[in-house]
Amino acid sequence: MKQSRSLRAAALVAALMGSAALPAMAETPPNMLVIANRIDDIKTFDPAESFEFAGADVSRNVYEKLVNFDPLDLDAGFGPELAESWEISEDGTEITFTMAEGHVFASGNPVTAKDAEFSLRRAVILNKTPSFILTQFGFTPENVEDTIVATDDSTLVIKLDQKYAVSFVLNCLTATIGGIVDMETVMANEVDGDMGAEWLRTNTAGSGPYKVVDWKPNESVLMDLNPNYGGEKPAMERVIVQHIQESATQRLQLERGDIDIARNLSPEDIASVKETDGLKVIDELKGRLMYFSANQKNEMLSDPKVLEALKWATDYEGMAGSFLNGQYTVHQAFLPLTFLGALQDKPYSFDMDKAKAALAESGFPDCGPIKISVREAQERIDIAQSLQNTWGQLGCEAELIVGTGAQTLDRYRAREHDIYLGAWGPDYPDPNTNAGTFAYNPDNSDEAGATGLLAWRNAWGIPEMSEETLAAVTENDTDTRREMYLALQKEHQQVSPFGIMFQQIEQHAMQENVQDFISGGATTAASYWVVTK
């Protein structure tokens, strides 16, 4: 079935290129970008709900935001996009945005402050997975009519519940949830008061460079130019992202010229590409962390000594030096390298003597069965099998529960896992993007439904650490704030149910003529509109 899906996706490319038979393809058209990637985690294109890696890539190219990043100059930080400027009130609790002219939705409707008001209010009211990125500023479904207000078509005022570092607020607005949707088009497709959510699950209504014209779940996404895009016309007039699970299949199609970019090659296949004429490999440090986490509803896994034993019984360097070679570096703190306050300490190494000693001190010295929930992706399965092996040496019999990206996420968000093995990437370039998920959970009740928070997903109630996390977002002195995050991570390493293991180095394999493909560095998603061939 996996192979047939890959072939069907490739056949779509062939059909769009006007090719009668796939083997006849030698290269993709100069105005078309074809990418192989794992996209089985896409659940929706709605920026108010989308919270998965592949979905973020689509959103980045379809929706514009009040402020955003220049993909060719990420170091410059956020800058104007739909808002040409903004002003801060004297007490620091109000931000007034002035909308830029010339931005038009794919429908032909101009972008106004009313669309921005609708989009941000809508995200708060719907209260989907990523809503916490906005609600952390005090916005609620009950108060958004007073706190997010378009005073006219060109002016938007947002009123915060207290003074925050302005950079923190604006960085949050660069997240996927900050995407501005076409109010008229969305509401024309509203059903039973859903504010267009069902329609936006499979359709897009943005003002970005592209619009989605076809999506076949677990197979492909097709994007064409937004004919009304206000920016410079992209060289790539059509973008096709194929879901190809297997590294070997991605490499084969790259070598044949069927695709321009392969994003999920194994170290072995990367080595092969480097030796192939006409192909190249670009390394890019990402903010994505690979970690395991333990559900604190499981009595055994809530024992601190059991958690300590599992962390000592993880072969970090062994994995990084073998099947993850060149693609992940050992990292054991919740802030990725390049972030303010990133901690480089690595307190854990593979030490079976320390692992056994910790387990012996626990309330479960004989350990017991553990189910590891893992996405069907080769490097994750390899990591899970390594854990299965080394944890087995402790007497912890580990069973792998393998599923699609969507299936494993659904189980995780429902707090139905034992151990979850997965990845987490920053939503915006501020340290709170990860502190607010790994180290914040003031309400641990099932009713809280804080599905955007990893601490909540693992049933880890931490009111005191949550207060420390909140204190850091209101600190305006950069040096003090850095020290606060360093201290928070050191505490987190010792007491949390998270085993943070690696930070990703994404290796993009591509045709030699592809230029300026950037998957976003440590913080943002891929930007297809700047690519040339």
N, C-alpha and C positions, 0 to 999 in steps of 0.2 A: 504493500500500500504506500509506503514512504516513497519508493522509487517512482511509482505511477504518478503520485502527486507532483514530484519534481519534473517529470516528463510533461505533465499537463501544463505546468507553469511555463516550461520552456516552449511548449507548443503555442502558447499565447503569444510569446515574443515572436515566434516565427510567423504567426498569422499577422501580427501588427506590422511586421517588416515586409510583408508581402512575399514571404518565402514559401514555396510549396513543400519543401522538406527540410527538416531541422539540420541534417548533416551538411546541407549546402551552405550553411551560414559560415562566413569567414570573419566577419566583424559586424558590430552593431552600427546603425546609421549615425552620422556625425551629430545629429540633433536629438538623439535618444540616449538616455542613461539607463542601463540595465544592471540591477544589483541583486546578488544572491545574499539572503540574510534569513535568520530564523525569525519569523513573524507570527508564530502560533500563539503569542501572548496577547495579540490585539483583541480587545473585547468591544471597543467602541471608538469612534472618532470624535465624540463630544468632548470638547476641552474641559467641560465641567466635571467629567467623569474619567476621562482617559488618564491612566496612571501606570502604564506599562512602557517598557523600553521602545519596542517597535512602534507603538502608537504615538509616542512622543516624537519620533522621527517624522511621521506623517504630519502631525500637528505643527511642527516647526516650519514646515514648508507651505502650509495651507492658511494658518492664522497669523495675523499680526497682533501685536500687543501695544500697550501704551508706551512701554520702554522695552528695549531689546538689545541684543548683542550683534556687533558686526562680526560675521564668521571669519573674516580675514584679519581681524584684529581683536581677538578675544581678550588680550591683556588690557585693552582700553576700558573694559568694564561696560556697564549698561549705558545706553544713549537714547536719544529720542527716536520714536518710531511713529505710532499713531498720534502721540502727544509731541508737539514741537517744543514745549517747555513746561515747567511746573514751578510753583512757588510754595513755600512752607510758611505756615502761620507763626506768629511770634512765640506762641507757647508750644509749637512743634506737634500739635495734634491734628492739624488740617493740611492737606496737600491739594492744591488747585492746579489741575492740568488744563492747558490750552491745546486743543486738537489741531493737528496739521491739516492742511488742505491737500487734495489730490489723491486721497486714498479711496478706493472704490471696491465694493464687494464683487464677487464673481457674477452676481445677479444683475449688476449695473447700478445698485443702490449706493449712494455715497456713504462713507463711514462718518458717523456723527457721535457727539458725546452721549446722545440718547442710546446708541448701540452699546457704548462702553458701560453706561449705567445698567442697561438691561443685562449684559453679559456677566458683570460682577455680581449684581444682585441675584441673578439666576443661579450662579454657582453656589452662593450661600444658601439660597432657598432649597435647592435640590439636595444639598448636603450629601454629596457623593464622596467617594474615597478621598480625593485630594482637597476637600473643602477646608480642612484644617489650615491650609496655607493662607487662607483669607480670614477664617474665623478667629485665628490667634490674635487678630487686631481688634477683637471685640464685636465684629459684625455677626448679627444673628438674623434669622428669617423675620423676626419681629421688628428689628430696628433698621433694616437696610433702606427702607424708604426715607429715613432721616439721615443715614450715615453715608450713603453712596448716592449722590445727587447730581444730575446734569441740570445746571441752571439755564442753559440754552444749548443750541446745537454744537457749540464750540468749546464749552466749559464744563468740566467735571470736577466735583469736589468730593473728596473722601475724608471722613472724620474718624480718627482713631480713638480708641478708648484711653490711651495715654501716650506720652511722648516715647518714641522709639528712635534708634539710629535711623536716619533717613535712608541710608544705603541699604539697610536691612529691609525696609518696606519696599523700596523700588526693586531690589533683587527678587523679592517674592513675586512681584508682578511680571517678572520674566519667565516664571514657571508656566507649564502647559495650561494650567487653569486660568492664566491671565489672557488667553486667546479671546479676541473680540469677535463675536458672531453677528450675523446680519439679523437684526431683530425682526424685521418685516417678513423675511423668508422663513425664519424659524417658527414664528408664531402662526404663519399660514399653514404650518404642518403640525400644529399642536393637536394632540389627541387626549381627551379626558383630563385636561389640566396638567399634562406632563411637560409643558413648556418646550415641546419639540424634542424631548429626550430620545424617544424611540426613533424618530426620523434622523436625528443627528448621529445615532449609533452607526448608521451605514451611509450617511451623506455628509457633505461638508458645506459650510456657508461662511467662508472667510474672505479676506482681502489680500491674502498672501500670494506668492508667485504661482502657486498651483492649486488645482482643485481635484478631488478624488472623483474619478469617473467609473471606476469598477473595483470591487473588492470581493474576492473569493476567499473566505476564511481558511487559514492554513494552506493557502496556495499562492495568492498574489494580490498586490495592490497596484493599480494603474492610476497615475496622476498626469493630467494635461495642464498646459498653461492656463492661468486665469486671464482671460482676454482683456480684463479691465485693470490688471495689476498696474499700480502707479509708479513702480520702480523701473529700473532698466530691464529690458527684456532678457530673460535668461537664455543662454545658448542651448540648454537642454529643454526642448519643447515638450518632451514626454519623458516620464520617469516610470520605470517598471521595477517593482521590488518583488522578487520571487522567494517563496518559502522553500528553501532547500536545506534539509536537516543535516545531510551527510557532508562532511568535509571533503571526502574524495570526489563526490559528485560536483561540488562547487569548483574544486580545482580543475576537474575535467572540462567543465563548461567554460571556465576562464581560459584554459589552454586552447580550446577550440575557437575562441572568439565569440561564443554565444552570449557572454556577459562581460560587462566592463569592470565590475568590482565584486570580489568575494570577501565577505566579512567574518566568516566563521571557520577559517582553516586551522587545522591542527598544526603543531610545531613541525611535524614531518612534512605536511603538505606545503607549509610556508618555506621550508628548506628547498623543496622541489621547485617552487615558483621562483625563488631567488636564482636558480640555475637555468631558468628558461628565458631565452631571448624574447624580447617584446613585452615582458612582464616586469613588474616592480612591486616592492613591499614598503609600505610606509608605517612606521611605529608611532603610536599616539598614546600618551599617558591619559587614562580615563579616571574619572572619579568613582567608577563602579567598584564596589567592594564585594567580595565573596565571603559568606559567613554561614555558620550554622547557629540555630537558636533552639532553645528548649522550652516547651510549653510548661509553664509553672502550675498548670492544673494537674500535671502528672506528679504524683507525690515523690517518686524517686528522683525525677529530674528537677525538682525544686530544692533538693538537698544541696547546699553549697559545696560540699566535699565531692559529691558525684560530678557536679559541673567542673570543679577543679580537675578531677581525674580525667574527664573527657578532653579538657584543654591540653593537659600534659600528654595525653595519648593520641595526639594529632601530629602527623608527620609533615609539618609545614615545609621544611627545606627539601624533604624527599619529593614531595609533589611538585614544588616550584622548580626543582632541578631535573625533573623527568618529563611527565606528560604535559606539564604547564610551562615548560621551558620557553622563556622569551615572551610569554603572554600574561603572566601574573608575577608580581613580586610580593614577597611576604610582608604583610602589614597587619597590625593587631589593634588598631584604634579606630573609633567610629568616624573620625575626620580623615578624609583622604589627603595624601600629600598635595601640596600647593594651596591648601586652605589655611586661612588664619587660624593659628593655634593647633595645627596638625601635630600630633604626638608621634614620634618615631620610635619610642620604646617598644621592644618586643619581649615581654616578660616570659613568654611560654616557648618551649622547644619540645621536641619529641623526647620524652624521658619516661620510660615505662616504670622505672623504680619509683619516681615521684608520683606517677599516676596510680600505681598500686597502693602506695602509702596513703594517698588521699582517699582512695576508695575504701580502704580498710578502716579509716576514721569516720566514714559516713554511716548512715543508718541502713545502708544497702550494700554490705561488703561483698555479697555474691552477685551484685549488679542484677540484671534481668533483661528481658526482651525490650528492644527499642525499635520503633518504626521510623525510618528516615524518609521524609517526603521530598522527592527530587524531580525536577523537570527533565523531560526527555531531551537532553542535550549532552553531547559526548563528554565534554570536559567536566560537567557537573556529575554525570554518572561515574566518571573516573574518580572524582573527589569522593563521592559517596562510597564507592567500593574501597577506597583507601581507608576511610573512616570505619567501614564495616570490618576491615581486616585488623586495623590497630586497636579499635575498641573491642574487637573480639578477643584480643589477647588479655583484656581485662576480665573477660567472662561476660561481657555485654553482647548478647546475641542481637545483631542489628539486621533488620529486614528492610529492603529498599522498596518504597512505594513510588513507582515511576508513573508520571502522567504528563500531559501537555502543560505548557506554561499557564494556560487558563485554569486547568483542573487543579494544579498544585496551589495556585494563588487563591482559588476559591476555598480550598481546604484550610489554608493558612489564615485567611481573613475571617473564617468561621471559628478559629481557635480549636480545630479538630485534629491537629498534628501532635506527634511526639517531638520529633526533631524536624525542623525545616532547614533544608539546604538551598540557599539561593543567593541572589545578588541584590544589591541596593545601590542606586545611583542618586546623586544630589539633584534636587529639583531647581535650585537656584544657588548662586555662588556666595552664600553666606554660611558661616559655620552652624547656624541654627537649623539649616536644612537637614542636617543629620542629627544634631543634638536633640532637635524637636521630635525625632522619630525613635532614636535609640535610647534616649535618656529622659523622656517625658511621658508620664502617664498618671495624671492626678486622680483619675476615676477609673478604677479597674473593673467596674461592673460590666456584665454582659450587655446591659441596657445602654451603656455609654456608646457602644458601637463605634468606637474611635478607630475605624479600619485603616486610617492612614498612618497610624502609629505602630511601629514595630514592637515597642514595649507593651502596648495593649494587646497586640496579636499574640504575644507570648504570655499574657496574663500576669505581667510583672508590675505590680503596683508599687510606685516609688514616689510618694508625695514629697519627701524631702529633696530628692534629686530633681524632681520636677521644679521645685522652687529655685534650686540652683540654676537650672536651665533657663527659667524665666528671668532671673536676675541678669544673666549674661546678655540677653537681647536688649536690655535697657541701658547697658553700660556704653557710654560714648567715647571713653578713652581707649584707644586701640590697644595699647600695651597691657592695660589692666584686663581688657576683654580677652586678650590672647592667653594670659595667665589663668583666667577663670576656666577657659576651655581645656587647657592642659591639665589642670587639677581634676576637672570633671571626667576626662578620659582615663586618667590614672585610677580613679575610684571605680569607674565603669569596668575597666579591665579586670579588676579583682572580684567584683560582686555580681556582675550581670550574667544573665543566662545566654549571652551571646559569645560565640567563639568566632571572632573576626580573624580571617586567615590571610586574605590576599587583596591587593589592588591590581586592577586590570591594566595591562598595556595592550591596547587593541592593535593588531597587525592587519592592516588593510592590504590585501593583494589585488592588484589592478593592472589593466592594460597600460603600457608605457605612455600612451598619449593622453591619459586622464590627468587633468590638472585641478588643483584646489579642492579635492574631496576632503572635507573636514567633518569628522563625526562629532565635534563639539568640545573636545578637550575634556577637562574634569567636570564640566557643569552642564553643557547644553547638548542638544540633539544635532543630527546631521543636517547640513544645509546644501540642498541639491542645486539651488538656483545660481550658485557661484561657480559651479563645475563647468569646465570647458574640455574639449577634446581636440 
